[in-house]
């Protein structure tokens, strides 16, 4: 029974989580052992491609746990309440990527349609927005104080959470659903944790850019929001009755999304700051597709049936 019921549990991408869950589910107690010197050390991927593949591996393991008997919803009463919440979070967090992607496209949709997220900026909406902002700020301050990191490190973590959430987490959910529904086995790319050719530069791996399908969704989000800002600004400038409030609101939230995506865009440029050709190709395809789709859905009001513009 070694590897199944006794010892380190095998057969899972995130075997450490499954092992801990099995122990806690049987009533075992655990404590943190913090030593003055590091008990263990390891290597980690530092370039964008390998880092996203590592996140994909973790998220895939979490989705695998969610659809297995190791789901905390099926735990025994020996598992404590906070432990149950923690293990539920491990299995559920990749699914938040679906809502995260929707939120990233909402500002662009507002700019495309010329309508804000809400019908009017009344007192109730502003009060709700203010309360949410204050709550998130307090949570962020608690995270910074609890973890002992600086604000810059916390902000970088927030940025990469959005990047990983819209790429690796979403891919893990798709792979997990395919395995459950169609029986397609989950597969992932093993991360390369070393291999820089420049031995004089210890950060040589940092500048390696290798195209992967995980780049598609974040790149689409960036391009769509940029196109939306241009379209929204053009509509407002040439409108008979400009609605600057809706433009400023939509632009603010689009820029907020783009600010989170900045490290991703910077990582695509590599060491020399040059954008790969595939990025230009994909950006052009997305821009043309979005523009044609929007013209088809909402054609200009001044277009006549004969193909001429009336003045």
ABEGO torsion letter per residue (X at the ends): XBGAABEBBBGBABAAAAAAAAAAAAGBBBBBBBBABBABBBBBBABAAAAAAAAAAAAAAAAAAAABAABAAABBAABBAAAAAAAAAAAAAAAAAAAAAAAAAAAAAAAAAGBBABABBBAAAAAAAAAAAAAAAAAAAAAAAAAGBBAAAAAAAAAAAAAAAABAAAAAAAAAAAAAAAGBBBBBBBBBABGBABAABAAAAAABBBBBAAAAAAAAAAAAAAAAAAAAAAAAAABABBBAAAAAAAAAAAAAAAAAAAAAAAAAAEAAGBBBAAAAAAAAAAAAAAAAAAAAABBBAABBAAGBBBX
